[in-house]
Structure formats: C-alpha cells, structure tokens
Amino acid sequence: MWRFSMLHHRKEHFMITVDGVKRAYGTIQALSGISFTVNEGEIVGLLGPNGAGKSTTIKILTGYLHPDEGTVQIDGMDVLTQTQAVQRKIGYLAENTPLYPTLSVQHYLKWVADMREIPLNDQRKLISDAVIATGLQNHLTRPIAQLSKGYRQRVGLAQAILHKPKLLILDEPTVGLDPTQIVEIRGLIKRLAEHSTILFSSHILSEVEAVCDRVIIIMNGQIRADARLDDLSATTNAVVVLSEPVDGVEMALRGLDGVTDVQSFHAHGGFLGYRVMAERDICPDIYALSSQNGYPLRELRPDTLTLEAFFNQLATSA
C-alpha cells in the first residue's frame, strides 16, 4: 500500500479510528481488513471505483452496518457498543438524501430536529445556524420539490449539520450538479470544515482534489493508498523539453547521478521532451548540463503527479 508522510501530521487524538475491519456479503468480500485514522479537523477524501467498498465503509462508520471483524471508534467511542452516542456526533449526507418534497425547507428541518430529539429551546437557534451556513434564508417557505438540485443538496447539508456534529460524512455530494452548483457546494464544504472533521466519499477525482487535504483510496475492499495530496504531487522527477532535437541528450541525462530512467515523449507543439525519473531533485543538474552543452532548453520543471495519474497507476496495477 502507498502511504506517504501524512504520518508526521498525526495528533494523539483521532476523530476516526478503523482497525482491521472486514465485511463480507455472502461469498463477496467487500472489505478485507482495512485500517486507517482521521485527525480532528481534516478533510479526507474516500476515493475508489464503484463497488470498491466505500459505501460499506460509510455504513460501518455510521453504525448502520456491523463489521464481521475489527473495531471502529468515532471520537474515542466504540461504534458497536455506543452506537447512539456515536450517531449524535455524526452528520451524514447520503448520496440520495431522503428529502420530503411536499414539506417546506423550514418544516423539514424542524422535523429533523424533532427526530434527533433536539430540545425545543435549542431548535430555533440550531435551525437558524444551519440555514445561514447553507445559504437557505430566502427559501425557507418553499416546498423542497420546487428547489433546484443544487438547493436540495443544500437542504441535505443543512440537516446534516443541524446538530453541530463533530464529524460530517458526505457521500457523493456533487453528483448530478451543474458546474456552478458544484463550485457552490465545494465552497460550502470548505466553510463547514472550519467546525467539523469531514469524510468526503466520491469516485470523481477532480472533486476530491479540489476539496480534500488527504485521500484514502480503496480498491477491491483494500486500502491501496493513504496520502496527503501535497505529498502525492511532490516528486523528484523532472520534465525537460527542447526547442529542437539534439543527439546524445537522452544518454547524457541517464548519466546524471541519481537518475533511474529517462523516457522521451512528444510535448505540446510537437517539441521533443524527456521525463527524467530520479531519486533526488534533479532539475539543478539538468540545467547545468544544458548550459554546459548548449542544449536549446525550452522547458524544465518538476514532474508533478496528479491524483488522476496516481489513481490510474493503482488501477492498472490492481
């Protein structure tokens, strides 16, 4: 499993602790002994293809489903033995939030407050805070059926944060939204992260990359990677592009200390490029080599690894 330097960012207290969790549906092994932790205040993306085990993981975290083996703690409390207490700490936005279309926004949120057994004296303030946080002030009296999909998602988020949970679990919160609505929901999630730890489940790579600090990738019921996005994109490899071909360049690049491989490619505009894999930052050495030999250097930069490229590497090696 790929595991980067996020270990150095950990605190002593975890909001989520998953240890050796297994879950099967008949002969199908949905989760094969996964373990991970999430720090308080993090925005963590739970990423994987359909059927990878994301939904099963979320159901176990929320106490809806019991694992066959392993333990799960939320804010230090055992999900299996303290289920109701744990659920009071969690706000959950399901992929298809069960909204009641005939109810107005305010009546729906009042119903949610009653279902969560929030004291009447606290309901007005908590509903008001949730409405303001999600930008629903001008839609309180409208039936949910008359709202756009983006605003229905806001209602779903409002019910999830109504009781000011310490942990917010969002399952595919931007699926089906148009580009403007997606940007709005992204901004809203980042604002909510000021007060809650967020676990963001998605199979849309760009959404995880835009919102999350860290990503946990599940494939075939196993955690294949656990990394901060900053660490994921930082590599010691380099990209070199020349204005015109020069004989012997690839051999010269291979001769630099620390270089493990060199791959040629056609860069944008038809220029010849080289991707240089190295065990250390090789850009200064490449610049010196180019200056010494008079190479027509058009571009020299670190080779960053996108989440999409990393995900595809894992998928092809699975």
C-alpha positions in Angstrom: 0.0 0.0 0.0 1.2 3.5 -0.8 1.5 5.5 2.4 3.1 8.9 2.4 4.4 11.3 5.1 0.9 12.0 6.5 2.1 10.0 9.5 4.1 13.1 10.6 0.9 15.2 10.7 -1.0 13.0 13.1 -2.1 14.0 16.5 -2.6 11.8 19.6 -6.4 12.1 19.3 -8.2 10.7 16.2 -11.8 11.6 15.1 -12.0 8.2 13.2 -10.1 5.0 14.1 -10.7 2.0 11.9 -8.7 -1.1 12.8 -8.7 -4.4 10.8 -12.3 -4.1 9.6 -13.6 -6.9 7.4 -17.1 -7.3 5.9 -18.5 -9.8 3.5 -21.8 -10.2 1.7 -22.1 -13.9 1.3 -19.1 -15.0 -0.7 -18.2 -11.5 -1.7 -15.5 -9.9 0.5 -16.5 -6.2 0.5 -13.7 -5.1 3.0 -10.6 -7.1 3.6 -9.1 -5.9 6.9 -8.9 -2.1 6.3 -7.3 0.2 8.9 -6.9 4.0 8.9 -7.3 7.0 11.1 -8.6 10.6 10.5 -7.4 13.5 12.6 -9.8 16.1 14.0 -10.2 18.9 11.6 -9.1 17.1 8.5 -11.0 16.9 5.1 -10.3 13.4 3.9 -11.4 12.0 0.6 -12.5 8.4 0.4 -11.9 7.5 -3.2 -12.4 4.4 -5.2 -14.3 3.0 -8.2 -17.9 1.8 -7.9 -18.0 -1.4 -5.9 -14.7 -0.7 -4.2 -16.1 -0.7 -0.6 -16.7 3.0 0.0 -20.4 2.7 0.8 -19.8 -0.4 3.1 -17.1 1.6 5.0 -19.5 4.5 5.5 -22.3 2.2 6.7 -20.0 0.7 9.3 -18.7 4.2 10.4 -22.3 5.4 10.9 -23.3 2.2 12.8 -25.8 1.1 10.2 -23.8 -2.0 9.4 -21.7 -4.2 11.7 -18.3 -5.4 10.6 -17.5 -9.1 10.6 -14.2 -8.4 12.2 -12.3 -5.4 13.5 -13.1 -2.2 15.5 -14.3 1.3 14.7 -14.1 4.3 17.0 -15.6 7.8 16.5 -14.1 10.4 18.7 -12.8 7.7 21.0 -16.2 6.0 21.3 -16.9 2.4 20.0 -19.4 2.3 17.2 -20.7 -1.2 18.1 -21.2 -0.7 21.8 -22.0 3.1 21.9 -23.9 3.4 18.6 -26.5 6.0 19.6 -23.9 8.2 21.3 -21.7 7.9 18.2 -24.5 8.8 15.8 -25.1 12.0 17.8 -21.6 13.1 16.8 -22.1 12.4 13.1 -23.8 14.4 10.4 -24.5 12.4 7.3 -25.4 13.4 3.7 -26.3 10.3 1.8 -25.8 10.1 -2.0 -29.6 10.2 -2.3 -30.8 12.2 0.7 -34.4 11.2 1.7 -36.0 14.7 1.5 -39.7 15.1 1.7 -40.7 17.0 -1.4 -44.1 18.3 -0.1 -42.6 19.8 3.1 -41.2 23.3 3.1 -37.5 23.7 3.9 -38.2 25.0 7.4 -40.8 22.3 8.2 -38.4 19.6 7.0 -35.6 21.0 9.2 -38.0 21.2 12.2 -38.9 17.5 11.6 -35.2 16.6 11.5 -34.6 18.4 14.8 -37.5 16.5 16.4 -36.2 13.2 15.1 -32.8 14.0 16.5 -34.5 14.8 19.8 -33.0 18.3 20.0 -34.6 20.2 22.9 -37.3 22.7 21.8 -35.4 25.5 23.4 -32.4 24.9 21.2 -34.1 24.1 17.9 -34.7 27.7 16.7 -31.1 28.7 17.1 -29.7 25.5 15.6 -32.1 25.6 12.6 -31.2 29.3 12.0 -27.4 28.5 12.2 -27.8 25.6 9.7 -29.9 27.7 7.3 -27.4 30.6 7.3 -24.4 28.3 6.9 -26.0 26.7 3.8 -27.5 29.9 2.3 -31.1 28.9 2.5 -32.5 32.1 4.1 -34.6 33.0 1.0 -36.1 29.5 0.5 -37.4 28.6 3.9 -41.1 28.6 2.9 -40.7 26.9 -0.5 -41.6 23.3 -0.9 -38.5 21.1 -1.4 -40.0 19.8 -4.6 -39.7 23.4 -6.1 -36.0 23.7 -5.4 -33.2 23.1 -7.9 -31.0 20.1 -7.3 -28.2 22.4 -6.0 -30.5 23.8 -3.4 -31.9 20.4 -2.5 -28.2 19.4 -1.8 -28.0 22.5 0.5 -31.1 21.3 2.4 -29.4 17.9 2.7 -26.3 19.6 4.1 -28.4 21.7 6.4 -30.0 18.6 8.0 -26.5 17.0 8.3 -25.0 19.9 10.3 -28.2 20.8 12.2 -27.0 19.3 15.5 -23.4 20.7 15.0 -21.7 17.3 14.6 -18.0 16.8 15.2 -17.8 14.5 12.1 -19.5 15.2 8.8 -19.7 12.3 6.3 -20.6 13.3 2.7 -21.4 10.6 0.2 -21.1 11.8 -3.4 -22.3 15.3 -2.5 -21.8 16.8 -6.0 -23.2 14.0 -8.2 -25.7 15.3 -10.8 -25.0 19.0 -10.1 -24.1 21.5 -12.9 -20.7 23.2 -12.8 -22.0 26.3 -11.0 -23.7 24.3 -8.3 -20.5 22.1 -7.9 -18.4 25.2 -7.2 -21.0 26.5 -4.7 -21.1 23.1 -2.8 -17.3 23.0 -2.8 -17.1 26.4 -1.1 -19.8 25.4 1.4 -18.0 22.2 2.3 -14.8 24.1 3.0 -16.7 26.5 5.2 -18.2 23.6 7.1 -14.7 22.2 7.7 -13.9 25.1 10.0 -16.1 23.4 12.6 -16.2 19.7 11.7 -14.0 16.9 10.5 -15.1 15.8 7.1 -15.0 12.5 5.3 -15.8 13.0 1.7 -16.7 9.9 -0.4 -16.5 10.1 -4.1 -15.5 8.4 -7.3 -14.9 11.8 -9.0 -11.2 12.6 -8.9 -11.4 16.3 -9.5 -13.9 16.8 -6.7 -11.6 15.1 -4.2 -8.6 17.0 -5.5 -10.5 20.4 -5.2 -11.8 19.9 -1.6 -9.7 17.4 0.4 -6.4 17.7 2.3 -5.8 13.9 2.1 -7.0 10.9 0.2 -7.6 7.3 1.1 -8.0 5.1 -2.0 -10.0 1.9 -1.7 -9.9 -0.8 -4.4 -11.3 -4.3 -4.2 -12.0 -3.9 -0.4 -8.4 -2.9 0.4 -6.8 0.4 1.1 -4.3 0.9 -1.8 -3.1 4.4 -0.8 -3.3 6.8 2.1 -1.6 10.2 1.4 -1.8 13.9 1.8 -2.4 15.5 -1.7 0.6 17.8 -1.2 2.8 14.8 -0.7 1.2 12.9 -3.6 2.0 15.7 -6.1 5.6 16.2 -4.9 8.1 14.1 -6.9 11.8 14.3 -7.6 11.2 13.6 -11.3 11.7 16.3 -13.9 10.3 17.2 -17.4 12.7 18.6 -20.0 11.6 20.0 -23.4 14.0 21.1 -26.1 13.2 23.6 -28.9 14.9 21.2 -31.4 16.3 17.7 -31.3 19.9 17.2 -30.2 21.9 14.0 -30.5 23.0 12.3 -27.3 20.7 14.1 -24.9 19.0 11.0 -23.5 22.3 9.3 -22.8 23.6 12.4 -21.1 20.5 12.6 -18.9 20.9 8.9 -18.0 24.4 9.7 -16.9 23.4 12.1 -14.2 23.8 10.9 -10.6 20.6 9.7 -9.1 18.7 9.2 -12.4 16.9 5.9 -12.6 15.2 6.2 -16.0 14.6 8.5 -18.9 11.5 8.4 -21.2 11.2 10.5 -24.4 7.8 11.9 -25.5 6.3 14.5 -27.8 5.4 17.6 -25.9 2.7 20.2 -26.8 3.6 21.8 -30.1 5.5 18.8 -31.4 8.6 19.6 -29.4 10.8 16.7 -28.1 10.6 16.1 -24.4 12.1 13.8 -21.8 10.6 12.6 -18.5 13.5 12.1 -16.1 12.9 9.8 -13.1 15.3 10.4 -10.2 16.0 9.6 -6.6 16.5 13.3 -5.7 15.7 16.8 -7.1 17.5 16.6 -10.5 16.4 19.9 -12.0 19.6 21.9 -11.0 21.8 19.2 -12.5 19.8 19.1 -15.8 20.0 22.9 -16.0 23.8 22.8 -15.5 24.1 20.0 -18.1 22.0 22.0 -20.6 24.1 25.2 -20.1 27.4 23.3 -20.4 26.4 21.6 -23.7 24.3 24.4 -25.2 21.1 22.5 -25.3 18.1 24.5 -26.7 16.2 24.3 -23.5 12.5 25.2 -23.9 11.1 23.9 -20.6 12.5 22.5 -17.4 10.2 21.8 -14.4 9.4 19.2 -11.7 7.1 16.5 -12.9 4.0 16.6 -10.7 1.9 13.6 -10.2 -1.9 14.4 -10.5 -4.4 12.4 -8.4 -5.8 11.1 -11.7 -2.4 9.8 -12.8 -1.8 8.2 -9.4 -5.2 6.6 -9.3 -4.7 5.2 -12.8 -1.4 3.7 -11.8 -3.1 1.9 -8.9 -6.0 0.8 -11.0 -3.7 -0.7 -13.7 -1.5 -2.5 -11.1 -4.5 -3.9 -9.1 
